[in-house]
């Protein structure tokens, strides 16, 4: 079975964020670190070369594949910042309706810039997702 490519590393989160070329995306990343750290109570850690994660959970799929992944995380991609696992909490659909300009994919939330969304609602989404994952684990 293939090994999970996205693993926690010892790379510096601050160095990764400082290297983000776009000033707005860099400021958004710093704000997301503060928000996710407050919501999760966990320190940021790099997962792979481009994901900033908080906490860790172990998963096992029905297929037998297993591994570890952050409770919540984000990655400042070129087109948008991707927030992972924020859609798993109770009340997520109602919160998304109030969030502001965003798109979603399977388990992912895409935000072009934090100024496009209600950061308080985003924090509620992340708090709910962390609580849901911890209760399930």
N, C-alpha and C positions, 0 to 999 in steps of 0.2 A: 504494500500500500504506500502511496506517495506521502512524503513527509510534508507537514505544513510549512510553507515558506515564511509566513508572517509570525515571527517570534520576538519576544522581548529582547532588547539589546542593551548594551551599556552606553550607547551613543548619547550625546548631550542634547536634551530637548532645546535648551537655550541656543546652542550653536545651530541646530537645525532651523529654528525659527528666525534667527538672525540672518540666515542665508536666503530667506524667501525674498525674491527680487522685487515683488510688488509691495509698496509701502502699506497700502490698505489691507492687503491679505496678511501681511506680517503683523499689523496692529490687531486685526481680527483674531489671528492665531494666539497672540498674547492674551487677549480678552477671553478666548475660549479656554485657555489653560486655567485661568483664574476661576471661571465659571464651573468648569468640570471638576476641578480640584475641590471647590466648595461643595458641589453637589454630591461628590462621591466620597470625600474625605480621604482620597488617595493622592499620592504624589504622581506627577506625570512621568511617563517612561516611553522611550521610543520602541515601537513595534515595527520591525523591518526598517527600511530606509526612510519611510515617509509618513508613518502613522504615529500620532501622539495618543497614547492610551492611558487609562486610569483604572487601577485595580486589575483583577484577573479572575477568569472563571474557566473551569475545565468543562469541556463538552464531549459527549459521546453520541454519534449518530447511530441510527438503526443499522447502517451498513457496517458498523464496527469502527469506522474512522473516528479518531478522537484527537484532542489537542487542547491548547489553551488559547484564550483570546481576552482582550481587555473587556471590562464591564461596559465602558463607553469610550469612544475615541473619535478622533477627527483627523482629516488629512487635507491640507491646503493645496488642492490641485489647481491646475492652470485655469480651467473653466469655472470652477466653483469649489467652495470648501465642502467636503463630504463629512457629515456627522454620522457615525456608525452606531447602531443599537439604540438610538433615541426613540424609535417608534414602538418599542416593546412594552412600554408602561401602560398601566390602566388609564383610560381617558385620553389616549393619544389622538384619536380622530377629532375629538372636540378641541383639543389644544392646537392641533394643526390648522383647524379652521380659523383660529385666532392669531396664528403665528405671523402672518405676513407673506411676502413674496418668497416662495420656495418651490422646489419640486421634490418628489420622492421616487425612490426605486425600491427594490426588494430589500427592506431593512435599512435603507439609507435615506438620509435627508440631505438635499443639496441646497446650499445657500451661496449666492453670489457675493454678498457682503452683509455683515451683521447689521448695518444700518437699514437693510431691507426688511428686517424682522423685529418683532417685539422680544427683546432679550429676556425679559421676565417670563414670558411664555416658553421660550427656549429652555430656560433654567427649570421650569416646571416639568417640561418633557424629560429632561435629563434626570432630574430627581426621581420622577416616576419610573423611568427605565431602570435606574440603579436599584430602587426598592423592589421592583418586579423581579429582576435577575437574582438579587440576594434572597428573596423569598422562595424562588424556584430552586435555588442551589442548595 
